[in-house]
Amino acid sequence: MTTPFPFTAVVGQDDLRLALLLNAVSPSVGGVLVRGEKGTAKSTAVRALTSLLPEVAVVPGCRFSCDPASPDPGCPDGPHEGGGGGTSRPARMVELPVGASEDRLVGALDIERALAEGVKAFEPGLLAAAHRGILYVDEVNLLHDHLVDLLLDAAAMGASYVEREGVSVRHAARFLLVGTMNPEEGELRPQLLDRFGLTVEVAASREPDQRVEVVRRRLAYDDDPAAFAASWGDEETAVRQRIVAARTLLPRVRLGDSALRQIATVCSAFEVDGMRADIVMARTATALAAWAGRTDVLAEDVRQAALLALPHRRRRNPFDAPGLDEDKLDEMLEESGGDDDPGTDPDGPDGGGGQPPEGGPEGGGDAGAPAEAEESGEPQPAGAGSGERAPVGAADPFRTRVLSVPGIGEGAAGRRSRARTEHGRTTGARRPEGALTKLHLAATVRAAAPHQRARGRSGRGLVVRRDDLRQATREGREGNLVLFVVDASGSMAARQRMSAVKGAVLSLLLDAYQRRDKVGLVTFRGSAAEVALPPTSSVDAAAARLESLPTGGRTPLAAGLLKAHDVLRVERLRDPARRALVVVVTDGRATGGPEPVALAARAARLFAAEGIASVVVDCESGPVRLGLAGQLAGELGGTAVTLDELRADSIAGLVKDVQRRAA
């Protein structure tokens, strides 16, 4: 496939082209998710696909792109006569912005006609426009949850159902879903991830010659876009003709029992959930054979289908890196038996795929040594000193209690704390302050109704003035900045405590991932604190930093709190609407620097004075407990929970929640 910028210096670009072309040949494959770092031509490649797709025949005047050969009997613009004449238009690629509203996606009542003409009319949304075309979502991992839910429903049923504001409409919505994302900015919800048929990883090449060619072609395009596109015209025409030929051949491709058994064996061996992977692999292998001009599916087709369809489905949790062990894949294919003709097609695609996940024995120190041995001696800078212990692995994660910020915020949509949002349940109406963004129709009608006679109304239309308009107020949930302040001193290494602590923080990170929060990580030990991870949407990055966190040295609690306070100050300037939740993970000891206890208390009062929500996870263990973490929580103006109370199924935690609500 040609593009205005043929990025040959992008690793994985061949797989990306192949995945897009297979969906062009067989849209039932289910779309493509493109993962990769910024600047790797992800969006460029996707947008180039549109010019390669054959034209689409549609019923003239139908806003829902009905096929004249088989029109939708329930089309809102219908009924259409089957077999009637149609018109052709180019295939569409509809872009769904990350910040789109629900009305823009699914459609809504045509307010202008409702108020001016007094009729109920439906205004179609992006799902209707994308029917029989491509729906493209750039930065799909940042898409708000309410839009993800609507996409899931439409993708599952092939139709969009709109039940709102007196409108009841159903229309067909079958589209090729293509998404691009940078994994550094956070991962996708598992439900949406599974809806993408294929996934591809792309990265920039480190070969200078290839990078030079990219720059040369880009500069040539900038100098004369028309001439540059014309130079690739013949190849583009050839690819388009090959797509048409493959579509014609596709119904005649035979997927034999041997290939089906290979598909089932591979999916079972990689322990993918459900049966969608088997179906996607079967459709992909069939499309590969048609693309190669064959009527039989070979073992190589099954192998390539696995490399494209399985990497994102074998992830067991959000912190697993996608990828496929190719040695294991080849072993499974060999054990399940090959085709009668085991040869490969010389014109077929080269095998690609992910790398096996890195692994190895976890480092561990002598976790049973007394804390006092770590706390002795001169203060050491963070990350250095003879008291440092090698990182220990995290204990198994668990489902945590919901930690939330009190009050009502106005931050980005999420799933943690109460907030006034553009989406959610409607709680009332008010006069708009500035531009009207969400009309409360019933309240607007009620405000205008008493004045119709005075305004000289005649006819069906409602006479509405600016003062009558009412803004809907809605309450939903917001995502917060969850800033972890983790004690990595020598006292935390005692009695294998750090393993339990890392398990607790990992559990909270999983919870933050599910609730669409930003996260940050501050650690303190020795004589200083450091920002291990600035606030980011990539929970994976936080988990990786946590895993490599060493312990040792004294406990500069005040330094950790002051560093966290500084991080929050900077973040408020960047994103003032996002409220913070500070989670301090410590046993409450303060031993670093002069007057460590008094300094820590003064630092904690800064959080209380500014009303910053905080939770102290008390890591103290053993029969004798000093209760220092509880005192710290009091200074912070927050609450303290033990590791046991942090669990969602903890009786102590449930009792504490009831007591907190009663207070």
N, C-alpha and C positions, 0 to 999 in steps of 0.2 A: 504494500500500500504506500502511495506517495503522500507526502505532506509538504506544505510550504517550507518546512524546515526539517529535512530528513536527518534526524539525529542518530547517525550511525555510531556516535560515541557514547551512547547510553546502553549500559549493560541491561539486558532484559527487553530491549526495544523490539527484537525479533519476536519474542514470546508475546509482547503486547500487540504487535500487528496481527499475529496469528490468532490470538484470542478475539480481537475485534472482528476479524474476517470470518471466523467460525460463527460468530453471532449474526453476522450479515447473511451467511449461508443458511443458518438455522436459528431463528430468533428464540426457539423453544429452549436453547441452551441455557438462557437465563441471565445474560448480562455479564459484565466484567467489573471487577474492583481492581483499580490500579494503585498500588502502594509504592511510594518512593520519596526520596528527598526532594527538596525544592530545586527548580531549574533543570528538570530531567525530561521536559517536553511531554509530560503526561496529558495536559489539556490540549496541546497542539495535535497530538496523535488522535485523540478522541474526536476533536472537531473535524479532522480530515476525513473521518469515516463517512460523514453525511454525503459528501460528493461522490462516493463510490456506491451508494445504495441505489437500486433501481427505483424508478418513479412509482408512485402509489396511485391506483385508481380509486376515486372517491365519488360519492353521490353529490351532484352539484348543489351548492347551498347548504349542505349539512355541516354544522359546526362541530360534529363529532366524528368526522372522517369515516363514515360508513362505507363499506365495500359494496359497490353496485351489484356485484355478483352474489353477495350474501349479506344483505343489510341486517342490522340489528333490529329485531322486531320490537324491542323496547326503547328504541332511540327517542329521546325527547323531541327531536326535530322530525320524527317520522309520523306515520308509517311511510316507508319507502317501498316501491314496487321492486320485487326481486328480478334480476336479469335485465333491468333497465339500462339505459345509456349512462355513462359516467365520464368524468374528466380526469386527466392525469395531472399530478403535481409532484414536485420533488419531495423526497422523504424529509421529514422535519427532525431537527434536534432541538428539543425544548430544554432550556436550562432552568433548574430550580435553585434560586438563591438560598443560601443558608439562612438568611433572615426573613424569608418569605412568611406571609401570614397563612393561617389555615384557609381563609376565604380564597386567597390567591391560588392555593393548591387545588382544592376540590371544587371551587365555585361557590356561589351564594346567590341570594335574592338580588335582583337588579333593583337597587334602591331608587335610582333615578326614575325608572318606569313605574315602580310601585307608588312613589309619591306624586309623580306628575300625571299618570294615567289611571292610577288605582287598580292596576293589574299585577298579578303574581307572575313574574318572569324570571327564568333562571339564567344567570350569567356564568358560562362555563369557566373552569379554571385550567391550570396547567396539565392536569391529568387528562382532560379531554383533548387538549392540544397535542399531547404526546401519544395519543392512541395511534397504533400502527407506525410508530416512529421511535425515536430515542429520547429517553428522559435522562438528562445528564446532571449530576450533582457534583460540583467541585467542592473540595473540603467536606466530603460527605460525613466524616467523623465528627464534624462540628454541628451537624444538623440537629435542630431542637427535637426533643422527644415527641412532642405532639405531632410533628410532621413525620417522624419515623413511624409512628403508629398508623398514620393514614397511608403511608407508602406500603407498609406491611399488609394492610387490609386489601389494598388495590392489587398488589402483586400476587396475593394468595387467591383472590377471586376473579381476577381479570376484569373487574368492574369497580366503579366508584359509586358509593351510595351517599347521598346528601340528604340529611334530615335536620333542617334547621330553619328558623325564622319563617315558619309556615311553608317551606319548600320541601317537597319530597320527590327526589329525582334519582334515577339509576341510569347510568350509561356505561358502555364498554370502555375499558381502560387497559388495553394490552400493549405493553411497551417494552423496549429493550432498556433495561436499567444499567447505566454506566456511572460509576463513581470513581473519583480520584481523591487521594488523601496522602498526607505526610504523617507517618506513624509517630513522629516526635510530638505531635499536637494532640495525641490521645487516640484511643482505639474505638472501634465500632461496637455497638450493642450486639451480642451474639445473635439475636433474632434477625437483625438486618444483615449481618455478616453472612448468615446462611442463605439469604435470598439471592446473593450474587452467585451466578453459576460458576464463574471462573475467577481466579485471582492471579495477578502478575506483580512481581517485584522488579522495580527498575532502579538503577543507580548510575551515576556518571562514571564514565571510563577514566582510568588514570593514564591511558596511553596518549602521549603528546600529539602524535600524528592524527589520531582520530579527533581529538579536541580541536586541532587546527582546522580540520575539514568542517566541523560544525560552525566555527566562527566564519570561515570562508563562505559557506552557504548562507548563513544568516546575513552577512554583509551584502551578498549578491541579491538577496531578496529585498533588503532595504533600499538598494539602489534602483531596482526595477522589478516590482512585484509581478507585473503582468508577464514580463519576459521570463522571469524565473519559473512561474507556474506553467507557462507554455513549454518550457524545456522538459518538463516532466509529463506533459499531456499524453504522449503516446503510451507511456507506462501506466498512467492512470486509467486510460481507456481499456488497456489490456486486462488490468485487474478487475474493472467493472464487468467486462465480458466474462471473465472467469467466474465471478460471483454468480452471474445469471446462469451459466452452464452448470455450476455446482448445485444451485437451487433446483434446476430441472432434473438433475441426476439423483438428488437426495431421496426421493420416494422409492427408488429402485435399489438403494444400498441395502445389503443383507447383513444383519447383525446375528451371527450364528451362535449356537449354544456354547461353543468353546470360548468366544469372546465374552459372552454373558457370565460364564463361570469365572473367567479371569477378573472381570469387574467385581463380582460378588466377593471373590477371595481377597482382592486388594482392599476393598472397603472394610471387610471384616478384620483383616490383619491390622489396619491402622485405626481400628476402633472408632470410626466416625459415628456420630449420632444419627438415628433415623435412617430413612431410605432415600432421601433427596440426593445424596452423593452418588448412589448407584444409578439413579435416573439421569442425573446430569452427565456422569461419565459415559453412559450409553449414548446419549444424544450427541455429546462432544465427539466420541469415537466415530459415530456415523457421519457427522459433519466433516471430520478429518478425511475420511475415505472419499466423500463426495468432492472435497476440495482438491484431493489428489487425482480425481478422475477415475476412481475405482468403484466397483459395486460390492466389494467384500471388505469387511473390517479386519485388519491385520493386528498382530500383537503390538506392533509399533504404534498403532492408533490408540490402543488401550493404554499403553505406557504414557504417551503424550497427554492423553485425556486425564490420567491420574495426576500428572505433574501440574496441570492447570486447575483441576477441580478439587483436589484434596488438601493442599497446604493450609488453607484457612479453616478447614473443617476438622482438622486433627488437633486444634488448640483445645486444651482441657480447661484453661482458665485464662483471663486477660493478660497474664504475664508470660505466657508461653510464646516463644517466637514461632511464626509460621514457617513451614518448610516441610520437606519430605526426605526421608532417608532413601536415596536412590538405590543403594545396595539391597536394602530390604525389599524395595519395590521389585527389582529384577528377580530376587529370590522367589517372591510370591508369584510372579508371572511364570517363572520356570516350573514351580511346583504345581501350578494349576493347569499346566499343559498349554502349548502354543497352538497356532493355527495349523491347518493342513499345509499351508505355504508359509513357513516362518520367515521368509525373506522380507525385506523392508523396501519401501518405495523410494527410488533414488530422488524423486521430486518432492518427497514428503518433507515435513519440517524436521529440523534438528531437535533433538531432545534438550529440554531445559529443565529448570525447576529449582527448588530451594535447596539450601544446604542443611545437612543434619544439624540439629541443635547442639550447641557446644555444651559440654558437661565435664564433670570430673569430680574427684573427691573434694568435699568441702573442707576448708581449713578449719582447724579447731585448736584451741589452747587448753591449758589446764584449768578448766572452769571451776574446779573445786578448791582452788587456792583461796586463802582468806583475803578479804577485801583490804585489810590493813597493810598487807604486803604490797598492794598496788598503790596505796595512798601515801606510802612513806617516801622520803627523799625530797629533793628539790623539785619545784614545779617544772613540768615539761610542757613545751608548746604542743598544741593539738597536732596529732599525726606523727609525733616523734617521741623518743625516750625509751629507756630500757623497760618501763612498765607497760609498754604497748603489747597487747595480745592480738594474735591473728584473728581475722573475722570468724565468727561461728555462724552456722546455718540457722535459719529461722524455724521455729516450731510450726506445726501444721496450722493454717489459718482457720478461722471459725466465723460464724455469723455474729456480727456485733449489734449492740443496742444502737438505736438511732440517736446520735448526738446532733443537736440543732442549735441555731442561734435564736435567742428569744426575740419577741417583737415581730414586726412585719417589715420586710425590706422591699426593695425595688430593683434587685439585681437580675442577672441573666437567668433565663429559665433553667430549672434543674429539678432536683427531687429531695432537697434537704429541708430547708426552712420556709416558713410561710412568707409570702411576698405578694405584692400587687404586680400583676403581670398582664401582658396582652392576651394571654391564653389561660384558661382555667374556668372555674365556675363563676358565673356572673353574680355579683353580690349587691349591685345597685346601679344607680346612674347619677351623674353630676353634670354641671355645665362644663364644657370643655375649656381648658386653659391652653390657649394657643390653638394649634391645628387639631382638627378632629381626626382621631385615628381609629376609633371603634364606635360606630353608631349604636346606641341603644334605641332600637326602632320603636318599641312599645312606649318607652318614656317620651320619645320625640313626638309621637302621635298624640299622646295624652297632653303634652304641653301645647300643641298646636290646635287641638280640637275645639276648645272653648272660644276661639277667635275666628272661626270660619265665617260666620255671618257678618262680623264687623269687617272682614277682609274682602267681602263681596264674592265669596266662592260661588261658582256656578258650574255644574258638571261633576264628573267623578273624581277629578284630581283634588289632592289636598294642598291647600295653600300653606306653605311652610316658610318661615323666616329664620334668619340666623339665630335669633334668641331662642327658638324652639328646640334647636339641636341639643341632644344629650349624649354625653360620653359614657359608655359602659364601663363600670368599674368591676374588675375581676380579681379573684384571689386564686393563686396557684402556689407553686413551689419554686424556689430559686436555688441555684448552685452557689456554694460559698467557696471562699479560699480557706482550705484546711491546712494550717501551718503546723507541722510537727516539730516540736522542740525536744530532742532526744538526748538523754543523759548517757554518754558513752564512757564514763569514768571507770576506774578500777572497781568501785563498789558494785557496779552493775554486772561485773563478770563473776561475782561470787555465786556459788551454788547453781551454776548453769542458768542464772537469771537472764542473761542477755539473749539466749535462745528463745525463752518465753516472751521477752520484750519484743524481739523482732517479729515473732509470730503475731503478737497483738497489733503491732504497727502495720504489718502486712495485711491483717484482717481489716483494719481501718482503711487502708489504701484500697482494698477491694470494694469496700463500702463507698468510698469516695468515687471510684470508677463508675459504680452503678448509679450514683446520684449526680453525676456530671459536674463534679467539683474541680476547681484548680487545687493543686497541692504544692507545698514547699517543704523543705527539710532543713532544719538547723540542728547541728550537733555541738556538744560541748564536752571537753575533757582536757586534762593537763592544766594549762593556764589560760586557755582561750576558747572561743567559739568560732564556728565557721558555717557559712551557708553551703551545705552539701548540695542543695538543689534549689535554685531560685523558683519562685512560683511559676507553675507550668500546668498545662492540661494533660501532659504525658504522665500518667500514673505509672506506666511501665518504667520510665526513667527513675522515678522515686523508688520503686521496688529494687531496681538494680543498685542504686546508691546505698540503700539500706542493707542489701545482702553483703556488700563489700565493706561495711562499717566495722573498723577495729575498736577495741576498748583498751582502757588503761589510763593511769594517772589520777590526778586529783579531780575535784568536782567544782568547776567554776560556774555555779548555777546563775549568779548575777550576770556573768558575761553572756550566757546562753539567752537569758531573758532580754537583755539589752540588744543583742543581735537580732532577735525575733522582732522586737519593737521597731528597730530600724527597717527591717524588711517590710513590715506592715506600713510604715510611713511612706516608703517609696511606692508600694503597691497601691495605696490610696490615691496617689497622684495619677497613676496610670488608669485605674479602674475604680473610681469613687463609689459606684453603685454596688460593688460586690462586697458584701460583709464578710468578716473574717471569723474563723473559729480556731483558737489556738489550743492545741493538744500537747500538753507538757508531759512527757513520759520520764519519770524519775522516782527515786525513793525519797526525795526531799532533802538529802544531805547537801551541805554547801561547805566545801573545804578549800577552795582555791582562792588565793589572794588575801589581802588584809580585811579583817572583819567580814568574813564571807556571809555569815547569816544575816547581818544587818544590811549589807549591800543587796543581797537577794530580796529581802523584804521591801527595800525601797524601789528596786526595779519592778517587782510585782505590782506595787501600788500604781505605777504608771498605766498598767493595763486597766486596773479598776477605775482610775480617774477618767479614762477615755471610754469606758463602757465596752471594752473589747471582750467578747464572749470567750470563755476559757474553760477547759476541762483538764484536770490533773489525773493522769493514770498512775496510781500508786503501785510501784513495783516492789515495795518492801515485802520481805518474806521472812519466815522463821517464827519461832514461838514468841520472841520478844520484839515488839514493834514500837517505834518511837512516835509514830503519827505525824512525822514531819511533812509528808505530802498533803495531809489535810490542812495543816497550818498554812502551807503555801497556797492552797486553793482559796483559803479565806483571804489572804492578802491580795490575790488576783481578782477576787470578787466572783469566782467561779465555783465549780463543784469538783469533788474528788470521787473517783471510782477505783476500785481494786481491779486487778486483772480478771478475777472471777466475776465481778459485777459487770464487766464490760461485755460479757457474753450475752447474746440475746435470750438464751434459754436459762439464764441464771435466775434462781428464785430470789436471791438477794438483790439482784439488779431490778427485777420486777417490783419488789417491795419498795425499793428506793424511788422508782419512777412514780409509783402511786403516792408516796409521801411528798414528792416534789410537786406533783399536780395539785394535791390537796393544799399545800402551802401557798 
